[in-house]
Amino acid sequence: MRDTLWMGRGIPLSSANEDLQPVLAAKRRILALNKKDLANPNIMNRWLNHFESCKQDCISINAHSSSSVNQLLGLAELKLKEAISKEPTLLIMVVGVPNVGKSALINSIHRIATSRFPVPDKNKRAMVGPLPGVTQDIAGYKIASQPSIYVLDTPGVLVPSIPDMETGLKLALTGAVKDSVVGEERIAKYLLSLLNIRKTPLHWERLVHRRGEVHEETCSHNENDSRDSLRRRRCLNNSDALYVQDLVTEVQRTLCRTCLDYTGNTEEESELESLIDMQLTALRKVFRIPHKPFDETHGPTSKKLLTLFRSGKLGPFILDDLPDEQ
């Protein structure tokens, strides 16, 4: 008997595959929203309530967290309770779009299984990576005996034809589509458009004021400190991001400041694009990327911005809007 675990990441609707729904409808299914540590917890809870209202078993997980994966296994055991007593062998397929964390989840499940039961191939691991397309074939991992339960890792599945441009950009932004297919700059501009439309940079306004306070506090020691001490306490500037958190703070501060300074109407598409170009230009300085003559592209800046977003450094986000809010 085969059952299904469908995985999504930050895009609960955009990652759905309507072509598979007729097949999945006949299976016992759990929807696992992975990387909950990168999602806004309040919005995540609303998504869980939404799927519950649709009579769909859904759980938010972090595939790298043993406690989180144990909760998922508990839900799976509950759904399979009747089958476990009747079937000699059970297959659980882990299905989802590329780069959603399926193989990472498989490895966590296998690690937990080896601590509970005498499982063969204890050192067997699913290959994982930051780019989509790492898993090329279906691979099975035995996680229990009596009955035998196998969990199947599968390559990422995308719909043959993405229904609209925004869905495609969301898939690209989460890494389900290779950056080279869409273009890093285009993806970064889409990210900035989302942030600006949602007014996210304005939530970072305290960082702008905080920078002023730090600047004044640091410079107030100028008269009393020695030259060596002054060198250690030099006033901060936009290019002094020595550590990741400093860099993140400077990126957030820069995006906020450009929003506050911009006088155009961002509800107009052309003016929103103008703001985004200003932000990418400002971020080039933050990332300390040298300007090349006659080069108006933002490739390196876009790549660094996407890296910060995908690693959750810019804060928790869920890209899809709830159906009743669209």
C-alpha positions in Angstrom: 0.0 0.0 0.0 1.4 3.4 -0.9 0.7 6.7 0.9 1.9 10.2 0.2 3.6 13.0 2.0 3.4 16.2 0.0 5.9 19.0 0.9 5.7 22.7 0.4 8.0 25.6 1.4 6.8 29.1 1.8 4.4 28.7 -1.1 1.6 26.4 0.1 -0.5 27.1 -3.0 2.1 27.8 -5.7 3.9 24.5 -5.0 0.7 22.5 -5.5 0.5 20.3 -8.6 -3.0 20.1 -9.9 -2.1 17.3 -12.3 -1.3 15.0 -9.4 -4.5 15.8 -7.5 -6.6 13.0 -9.0 -3.9 10.4 -8.0 -3.2 11.9 -4.6 -6.9 12.1 -3.7 -7.1 8.3 -3.5 -4.1 8.2 -1.1 -3.8 8.9 2.6 -1.9 12.2 2.5 -0.2 14.6 4.8 0.8 18.1 3.6 4.1 19.1 5.3 5.0 22.8 5.2 8.8 22.7 5.5 11.2 25.3 6.8 8.8 26.7 9.3 11.8 28.4 10.9 11.9 30.7 7.9 8.1 31.5 8.0 6.1 34.0 9.9 4.6 31.9 12.7 1.3 33.9 12.9 0.7 33.5 9.1 1.8 29.9 9.3 -0.9 29.1 11.9 -3.5 30.7 9.6 -2.4 28.5 6.8 -2.7 25.4 9.1 -6.2 26.5 10.0 -7.0 27.0 6.3 -6.0 23.5 5.4 -7.8 22.1 8.5 -10.9 23.8 7.2 -10.4 22.0 3.9 -10.2 18.7 5.7 -6.6 18.3 4.8 -4.0 16.9 7.3 -1.3 19.5 7.4 1.7 20.1 9.7 4.5 22.7 9.7 8.0 21.2 10.1 11.7 21.9 10.0 13.3 18.9 8.3 16.5 19.4 10.2 14.8 19.3 13.6 14.4 15.9 15.3 11.5 17.0 17.5 9.7 18.5 14.4 10.2 15.4 12.4 9.0 13.2 15.3 5.7 15.2 15.3 5.3 14.4 11.6 6.0 10.7 12.2 3.4 10.7 15.0 0.8 12.1 12.6 1.8 9.6 10.0 1.6 6.7 12.4 -1.9 7.9 13.4 -3.0 7.9 9.8 -1.5 4.5 9.1 -2.7 2.9 12.3 -5.3 0.7 10.6 -3.0 -0.2 7.7 -0.1 -1.1 10.0 -2.2 -3.9 11.6 -3.2 -5.3 8.2 -0.5 -4.7 5.6 2.8 -6.6 5.4 4.5 -3.7 3.6 3.8 0.0 3.5 5.3 2.6 1.2 5.4 6.3 1.9 6.3 8.6 -0.9 7.7 12.0 -0.2 6.6 14.3 -3.1 7.0 18.0 -3.7 8.6 20.7 -5.9 12.4 20.7 -6.4 14.6 22.0 -3.6 11.8 21.9 -0.9 13.8 19.7 1.5 12.5 16.2 0.7 15.9 14.5 0.9 16.7 16.4 4.1 13.5 15.1 5.6 14.3 11.6 4.4 17.7 11.7 6.2 16.1 12.9 9.4 13.4 10.2 9.3 16.1 7.5 8.6 18.3 8.8 11.4 15.4 8.6 13.9 14.5 5.1 12.6 18.0 3.8 13.2 17.7 4.9 16.8 14.4 3.1 17.3 14.8 -0.1 15.3 17.5 -2.4 13.8 17.5 -0.8 10.4 19.7 -2.0 7.6 22.0 0.4 5.7 22.3 2.7 8.7 24.8 4.9 6.8 22.6 5.2 3.8 21.9 8.9 3.1 19.9 10.9 0.5 22.0 13.4 -1.3 21.1 17.0 -0.5 22.2 20.4 -1.9 21.2 24.0 -2.1 20.2 23.8 -5.8 17.2 22.0 -7.3 17.7 18.7 -9.2 20.1 16.9 -6.8 17.8 13.9 -6.5 17.6 12.2 -9.9 16.0 8.8 -9.1 13.5 7.3 -6.7 15.3 5.8 -3.7 13.8 3.7 -0.9 14.8 3.7 2.8 13.5 1.1 5.2 12.5 2.8 8.5 10.6 0.0 10.3 9.9 -3.8 10.4 6.7 -5.7 11.2 5.3 -4.4 9.1 8.1 -3.3 6.8 7.8 0.5 6.1 9.7 2.1 3.4 9.9 5.8 2.7 10.6 6.8 -0.9 12.6 9.9 -1.8 11.5 11.3 -5.2 12.9 13.9 -7.6 11.2 17.3 -7.5 8.0 17.5 -9.5 6.9 20.7 -11.3 3.8 21.1 -13.4 4.5 20.8 -17.1 3.2 24.3 -17.6 3.4 26.9 -14.8 0.0 28.7 -14.9 1.1 32.3 -14.5 4.2 34.4 -14.3 3.8 35.2 -10.6 3.6 31.5 -9.6 6.8 30.9 -11.7 8.6 33.8 -9.9 7.6 32.5 -6.5 8.9 29.0 -7.4 12.1 30.6 -8.6 12.4 32.8 -5.5 12.2 29.7 -3.2 14.8 27.9 -5.4 12.4 25.4 -7.0 13.6 26.6 -10.4 17.2 27.2 -11.2 18.2 30.8 -11.1 19.7 30.5 -14.6 16.3 29.7 -16.0 14.7 33.0 -14.8 17.7 35.2 -14.1 18.9 36.3 -10.7 18.2 40.0 -11.3 14.7 39.3 -12.4 14.1 37.2 -9.3 15.7 39.8 -7.0 13.5 42.5 -8.5 10.4 40.3 -7.8 11.5 39.9 -4.2 11.9 43.6 -3.8 8.6 44.3 -5.4 6.9 41.9 -2.8 8.8 43.6 0.1 7.8 47.1 -1.1 4.1 46.2 -1.8 3.8 44.6 1.6 5.6 47.6 3.2 8.1 45.3 4.8 11.1 47.7 4.8 9.1 50.2 6.8 9.0 47.7 9.6 12.8 48.1 9.8 12.6 51.9 10.5 13.9 51.4 14.0 17.2 50.3 12.4 17.6 53.7 10.7 17.1 55.5 14.0 19.4 53.0 15.8 22.1 53.8 13.3 21.9 57.4 14.2 22.1 56.7 17.9 25.2 54.5 17.4 26.8 57.1 15.2 26.3 59.9 17.8 27.4 57.6 20.7 30.5 56.6 18.9 31.5 60.0 17.8 30.9 61.6 21.2 34.1 60.0 22.4 36.2 61.8 19.9 37.6 64.5 22.2 38.6 62.2 25.1 39.9 59.1 23.3 43.3 58.5 22.0 44.0 58.0 18.3 44.2 54.2 18.7 41.0 54.1 20.6 39.3 56.3 17.9 40.5 53.9 15.3 38.7 51.0 17.2 35.6 53.1 17.7 35.4 54.7 14.3 32.0 55.9 13.1 29.9 53.3 11.3 29.3 53.6 7.6 27.3 51.6 5.0 30.3 49.5 3.9 31.4 48.4 7.3 29.4 45.1 7.3 32.1 42.8 8.7 29.8 40.1 9.9 26.7 38.5 8.5 24.4 40.1 11.0 26.0 43.5 10.4 25.4 43.0 6.7 21.8 42.0 7.2 21.1 45.0 9.4 22.7 47.3 6.8 20.6 45.7 4.0 17.4 46.2 6.0 18.4 49.7 6.9 19.2 50.6 3.3 15.9 49.2 2.0 14.0 51.1 4.7 15.8 54.4 4.0 15.2 54.2 0.2 11.5 53.6 0.9 11.3 56.5 3.3 13.1 58.8 0.9 11.2 57.8 -2.2 8.5 60.3 -3.1 6.9 58.4 -6.0 3.7 56.4 -6.0 4.7 52.8 -5.7 1.2 51.7 -6.7 2.2 52.7 -10.2 4.2 49.9 -11.8 6.8 52.2 -13.5 7.4 54.1 -10.2 7.7 50.8 -8.3 10.3 49.7 -10.8 12.2 53.0 -10.3 12.3 52.4 -6.5 13.6 48.9 -7.0 16.4 50.2 -9.3 17.3 52.7 -6.6 17.4 49.9 -4.0 19.6 47.7 -6.0 22.0 50.5 -6.7 22.1 51.3 -3.0 22.6 47.7 -2.1 25.6 47.5 -4.5 27.4 49.8 -2.0 26.3 47.8 1.0 27.7 44.6 -0.6 30.8 46.5 -1.7 30.5 45.5 -5.3 32.6 47.7 -7.5 30.8 49.6 -10.2 31.9 48.8 -13.8 31.6 51.5 -16.4 28.7 51.0 -18.8 27.4 48.2 -16.7 23.9 48.9 -15.4 23.0 45.3 -14.4 22.7 44.1 -10.9 23.7 40.5 -11.2 26.2 40.2 -8.2 23.9 42.4 -6.0 20.9 40.3 -6.9 22.8 37.0 -6.0 23.8 38.3 -2.6 20.3 39.6 -1.8 18.7 36.2 -2.8 21.2 34.4 -0.6 20.2 36.4 2.4 16.5 35.9 1.7 16.7 32.2 1.1 18.7 31.6 4.3 16.1 33.5 6.3 18.4 36.3 7.3 16.0 39.0 6.1 13.2 37.7 8.4 10.3 35.1 8.2 8.2 35.2 5.1 5.4 33.2 3.4 5.1 34.3 -0.2 1.6 33.0 -0.9 -1.5 34.9 0.3 -4.3 33.0 2.0 -7.1 32.4 -0.5 -9.6 34.6 1.5 -7.1 37.5 1.4 -6.4 37.5 -2.3 
